[in-house]
Amino acid sequence: MVEREPSAERFMDLAVPEYAYMFGFLQADGHLARGTGRKGRLSVEISARDIELLRSFKELTPYYSSVTERTRSTNFSDIHTSAIWTLCSLDARTKIYELGLPYGRKSRSIAPPDIGFSRRDYLRGLIDADGSVGYTSKGVPFVALTSASSAIAFCLRDYARDVTGTERILNRNTRDGVYNVFYTMEVAQRLAADLYYPDCLALGRKRAAAESLATWERPPGMRSAHTRRRWTEDEDRILLSLSSSTAAAEVLGRTNQSCGLRLWRLRTGQVPTPTDR
C-alpha cells in the first residue's frame, strides 16, 4: 500500500499496486500536453459519476493537482457532466513521461513499462479506462480490452494465459485496426476475480461488475468449456518433422490453427524444442 502521505521519492513506484493501476489508467485515458518553457499538464477527463477515482489520484500525488467538474453538450448528450484531474508539476510529468506516457497522441505507441511493475494492477487500470467487464446480451460473463497497441494487447493475453491457462491468437480487426481482447464464461470469471481483488483501487462500478461475475453458473445443457490440450514432446517432434501445420493437423488430430501456432513458437524459440532420444 502507498504511504498515508505520499512522497515525491516513491511517486509512481510501479511496484506499489495503486501506482501501477494509476499508470495503466493514465496510459489509456490520460493526456500529456507540452507548454512553453516548463509549462504543460497531465489531465484525465472522465464521467462525473467516477469522480471518486480522480480524488484517489489526487491523494496519491505528492504534487499539487486539482479535480474539477464541467458540464457541456456533446455528440452523445445535450448535457454531460465530466470530472477532470489536472497535474502541472514538471517533476511529476517528467517521471510519468519516462515511464512510458508520451506527449500528444499515443494509442499505438504505448507499451507496458520496461521496469518491474505490478502486472495485474496495471492491467486493471487499462481495463477500467479502455475495457469492459460485465455480461453480454446473452447473459454470459465477459472481460474485454480494446487497444491499438500490440504490446498492450499481448501483455493482457500473456497474463490471462498465466492466470487461466487459456490461449488467444490476436489480430487487429479489419474495420479500425485495433485489437479486441475478449474473454468469456469461466475464463472471464477467473480473470475478473484475479484482477479485481478485495480492496483494490478501481472504478467502483467496474469493481461491482467484476464481483457480480462470481455468481454466474453455466446453464444446464450449455456445452462445457473447452479444456486446453497440452502439447507433448512426441507431438512437437512430429510437427517439426512434418514441417506443415496442415499435415500435422491430420496426423495429430488437432486444428490447423493450433498446429500453425505451435510450429511458429517452436521455430522462434518461444517454447523449447523437444530433446533427442
C-alpha positions as CSV (number, residue, x, y, z in Angstrom):
1,M,0.0,0.0,0.0
2,V,1.1,3.5,-0.6
3,E,2.1,5.7,2.3
4,R,-0.6,7.8,4.0
5,E,1.3,10.9,2.9
6,P,2.9,10.0,-0.4
7,S,6.4,11.2,-1.0
8,A,8.0,12.5,-4.2
9,E,10.6,9.8,-4.0
10,R,8.0,7.0,-4.1
11,F,5.6,8.7,-6.5
12,M,4.9,6.3,-9.4
13,D,6.8,3.4,-7.9
14,L,5.1,0.8,-10.1
15,A,5.8,-2.0,-7.6
16,V,3.1,-0.3,-5.5
17,P,-0.3,-1.6,-6.6
18,E,-2.0,1.8,-6.5
19,Y,0.6,3.5,-8.7
20,A,0.7,0.6,-11.2
21,Y,-3.1,0.9,-11.5
22,M,-2.9,4.6,-11.8
23,F,-0.2,4.5,-14.5
24,G,-2.2,1.9,-16.6
25,F,-5.3,4.2,-16.4
26,L,-3.2,7.2,-17.4
27,Q,-1.7,5.5,-20.4
28,A,-5.2,4.6,-21.7
29,D,-7.2,7.7,-20.7
30,G,-4.7,10.4,-19.8
31,H,-3.4,13.2,-21.9
32,L,0.1,14.7,-21.5
33,A,0.5,18.1,-23.1
34,R,3.5,20.3,-23.6
35,G,3.6,24.0,-23.0
36,T,6.2,26.8,-23.4
37,G,9.2,26.6,-21.1
38,R,8.4,24.4,-18.1
39,K,4.7,24.7,-18.7
40,G,2.5,21.7,-19.5
41,R,0.0,19.5,-17.9
42,L,-1.3,16.0,-17.4
43,S,-5.1,15.6,-17.4
44,V,-7.7,12.9,-17.3
45,E,-11.4,13.6,-18.1
46,I,-14.0,11.0,-17.2
47,S,-17.7,10.9,-16.4
48,A,-18.6,12.8,-13.2
49,R,-20.1,9.5,-11.8
50,D,-16.5,8.2,-11.5
51,I,-15.1,11.3,-9.7
52,E,-14.0,9.4,-6.7
53,L,-11.3,7.7,-8.7
54,L,-9.8,11.1,-9.6
55,R,-9.9,12.1,-6.0
56,S,-7.9,9.0,-5.2
57,F,-5.3,10.0,-7.9
58,K,-5.1,13.4,-6.2
59,E,-4.5,11.8,-2.8
60,L,-1.8,9.6,-4.3
61,T,0.1,12.5,-5.8
62,P,2.5,14.5,-3.6
63,Y,2.4,17.4,-6.0
64,Y,-0.4,20.0,-6.3
65,S,-3.2,18.7,-8.5
66,S,-6.9,19.6,-8.9
67,V,-10.2,17.8,-9.5
68,T,-12.9,19.9,-11.2
69,E,-16.2,19.3,-12.9
70,R,-17.7,20.8,-16.1
71,T,-21.0,20.5,-17.9
72,R,-21.3,20.8,-21.6
73,S,-23.1,19.5,-24.7
74,T,-21.6,16.5,-26.6
75,N,-22.4,14.5,-29.7
76,F,-24.0,11.9,-27.4
77,S,-25.9,14.1,-24.9
78,D,-27.3,17.6,-24.7
79,I,-25.9,17.8,-21.2
80,H,-22.9,15.9,-20.0
81,T,-21.0,16.5,-16.7
82,S,-17.4,15.3,-16.5
83,A,-14.7,15.3,-13.9
84,I,-11.2,16.4,-14.7
85,W,-8.0,15.7,-12.8
86,T,-5.1,18.1,-13.7
87,L,-1.4,17.9,-12.7
88,C,1.1,20.5,-13.9
89,S,4.3,19.8,-11.9
90,L,7.2,19.3,-14.3
91,D,8.9,16.8,-12.0
92,A,5.8,14.7,-11.9
93,R,5.2,14.9,-15.6
94,T,8.8,14.0,-16.4
95,K,8.6,10.9,-14.2
96,I,5.4,9.8,-15.9
97,Y,6.8,10.5,-19.3
98,E,9.9,8.5,-18.6
99,L,7.8,5.5,-17.5
100,G,6.1,5.5,-20.9
101,L,3.3,8.0,-21.3
102,P,4.2,10.1,-24.4
103,Y,3.2,13.6,-25.1
104,G,0.3,14.0,-27.5
105,R,-1.3,11.1,-29.4
106,K,-0.3,7.8,-28.0
107,S,-2.7,4.9,-28.8
108,R,-0.3,2.7,-30.9
109,S,2.9,3.7,-29.2
110,I,2.1,2.9,-25.5
111,A,3.6,-0.2,-24.0
112,P,4.0,-1.8,-20.6
113,P,6.8,-0.3,-18.5
114,D,10.2,-1.7,-19.1
115,I,10.9,-1.8,-15.3
116,G,9.4,-4.0,-12.7
117,F,5.7,-3.4,-12.1
118,S,2.6,-5.0,-10.6
119,R,1.0,-6.5,-13.8
120,R,-2.5,-7.2,-12.5
121,D,-2.9,-3.7,-11.1
122,Y,-1.5,-2.2,-14.3
123,L,-3.9,-4.2,-16.4
124,R,-6.8,-3.4,-14.3
125,G,-6.1,0.3,-14.8
126,L,-6.1,-0.3,-18.6
127,I,-9.4,-2.2,-18.5
128,D,-11.0,0.4,-16.3
129,A,-10.1,3.1,-18.8
130,D,-10.4,1.3,-22.2
131,G,-12.1,-2.1,-21.4
132,S,-15.3,-3.6,-20.2
133,V,-16.4,-6.0,-17.5
134,G,-19.9,-7.5,-17.2
135,Y,-22.4,-9.6,-19.0
136,T,-23.1,-10.0,-22.7
137,S,-26.6,-9.5,-24.1
138,K,-27.0,-13.3,-23.7
139,G,-26.1,-13.1,-20.0
140,V,-22.6,-14.5,-20.3
141,P,-19.8,-13.0,-18.2
142,F,-17.0,-11.3,-20.1
143,V,-13.8,-9.2,-19.7
144,A,-12.6,-7.2,-22.6
145,L,-10.0,-4.7,-23.6
146,T,-9.7,-2.7,-26.8
147,S,-6.3,-1.3,-27.7
148,A,-4.4,-0.1,-30.8
149,S,-1.1,-1.1,-29.1
150,S,0.3,-4.6,-29.9
151,A,2.4,-4.5,-26.7
152,I,-0.7,-3.8,-24.5
153,A,-2.8,-6.4,-26.2
154,F,-0.1,-9.1,-25.9
155,C,0.5,-8.2,-22.3
156,L,-3.1,-8.9,-21.3
157,R,-3.1,-12.0,-23.5
158,D,0.0,-13.4,-21.7
159,Y,-1.2,-12.5,-18.3
160,A,-4.6,-14.1,-18.9
161,R,-2.9,-17.2,-20.1
162,D,-0.8,-17.4,-17.0
163,V,-3.9,-17.0,-14.8
164,T,-6.5,-19.1,-16.6
165,G,-4.4,-21.4,-18.9
166,T,-6.4,-20.1,-21.9
167,E,-4.6,-19.2,-25.2
168,R,-5.6,-16.4,-27.5
169,I,-4.4,-15.7,-31.1
170,L,-4.6,-11.9,-31.5
171,N,-5.1,-10.0,-34.7
172,R,-6.1,-6.4,-35.5
173,N,-9.7,-6.2,-36.7
174,T,-10.1,-5.1,-40.3
175,R,-12.6,-2.3,-39.6
176,D,-10.4,0.0,-37.5
177,G,-7.1,-1.8,-36.9
178,V,-7.4,-2.3,-33.2
179,Y,-7.1,-5.4,-31.0
180,N,-10.2,-6.7,-29.2
181,V,-9.0,-9.0,-26.4
182,F,-12.1,-10.8,-25.2
183,Y,-12.7,-13.5,-22.5
184,T,-16.0,-15.1,-21.6
185,M,-17.7,-17.6,-19.2
186,E,-15.5,-19.3,-16.6
187,V,-12.3,-17.8,-18.1
188,A,-13.8,-14.3,-17.6
189,Q,-14.8,-15.2,-14.0
190,R,-11.3,-16.4,-13.1
191,L,-9.6,-13.4,-14.8
192,A,-12.0,-10.8,-13.2
193,A,-11.6,-12.4,-9.7
194,D,-7.8,-12.1,-10.1
195,L,-7.7,-8.5,-11.4
196,Y,-10.4,-7.1,-9.1
197,Y,-9.3,-8.5,-5.8
198,P,-10.7,-7.2,-2.4
199,D,-9.9,-3.5,-1.6
200,C,-8.1,-2.8,-4.8
201,L,-8.1,0.6,-6.4
202,A,-10.6,0.6,-9.2
203,L,-13.7,2.3,-10.7
204,G,-16.4,1.4,-8.3
205,R,-18.9,0.4,-11.0
206,K,-16.4,-1.9,-12.7
207,R,-15.4,-3.5,-9.4
208,A,-19.0,-4.2,-8.7
209,A,-19.5,-5.7,-12.2
210,A,-16.4,-7.9,-11.7
211,E,-17.6,-9.1,-8.3
212,S,-21.0,-10.0,-9.8
213,L,-19.4,-12.4,-12.3
214,A,-18.7,-14.8,-9.5
215,T,-22.4,-15.6,-9.1
216,W,-22.8,-16.9,-12.7
217,E,-23.2,-20.6,-13.3
218,R,-23.2,-22.3,-16.6
219,P,-26.8,-23.1,-17.6
220,P,-27.9,-26.8,-17.8
221,G,-27.3,-28.1,-21.3
222,M,-24.7,-25.5,-22.3
223,R,-21.6,-27.2,-23.7
224,S,-18.8,-27.4,-21.2
225,A,-15.9,-25.1,-21.6
226,H,-13.1,-26.5,-23.7
227,T,-10.2,-27.9,-21.8
228,R,-6.9,-26.9,-23.4
229,R,-4.9,-29.9,-24.6
230,R,-1.3,-29.6,-23.8
231,W,1.5,-30.4,-26.3
232,T,3.8,-33.3,-25.7
233,E,7.4,-33.7,-26.8
234,D,6.3,-36.5,-29.1
235,E,3.8,-34.2,-30.8
236,D,6.4,-31.5,-31.1
237,R,8.8,-34.0,-32.8
238,I,6.1,-35.0,-35.3
239,L,5.2,-31.4,-36.0
240,L,8.8,-30.4,-36.7
241,S,9.5,-33.5,-38.8
242,L,6.4,-32.8,-41.0
243,S,7.1,-29.0,-41.1
244,S,3.5,-28.5,-42.2
245,S,0.6,-27.4,-40.0
246,T,-1.9,-29.0,-42.4
247,A,-0.2,-32.4,-42.5
248,A,0.4,-32.3,-38.7
249,A,-3.3,-31.5,-38.0
250,E,-4.4,-34.7,-39.8
251,V,-1.8,-36.9,-38.0
252,L,-2.2,-35.4,-34.5
253,G,-6.0,-34.8,-34.6
254,R,-5.5,-31.1,-33.9
255,T,-6.7,-28.0,-35.7
256,N,-4.6,-26.4,-38.5
257,Q,-4.6,-23.2,-36.5
258,S,-3.3,-24.9,-33.3
259,C,-0.5,-26.7,-35.3
260,G,0.5,-23.5,-37.1
261,L,0.8,-21.5,-33.9
262,R,2.8,-24.3,-32.2
263,L,5.1,-24.6,-35.1
264,W,5.8,-20.9,-35.2
265,R,6.5,-20.9,-31.4
266,L,9.0,-23.8,-31.8
267,R,10.8,-22.1,-34.7
268,T,11.1,-18.8,-32.9
269,G,12.2,-20.3,-29.6
270,Q,9.2,-19.2,-27.6
271,V,8.8,-22.8,-26.4
272,P,11.7,-25.3,-26.0
273,T,12.3,-27.8,-28.8
274,P,11.9,-31.5,-27.8
275,T,15.0,-33.3,-26.6
276,D,16.6,-36.0,-28.7
277,R,16.0,-39.6,-27.6
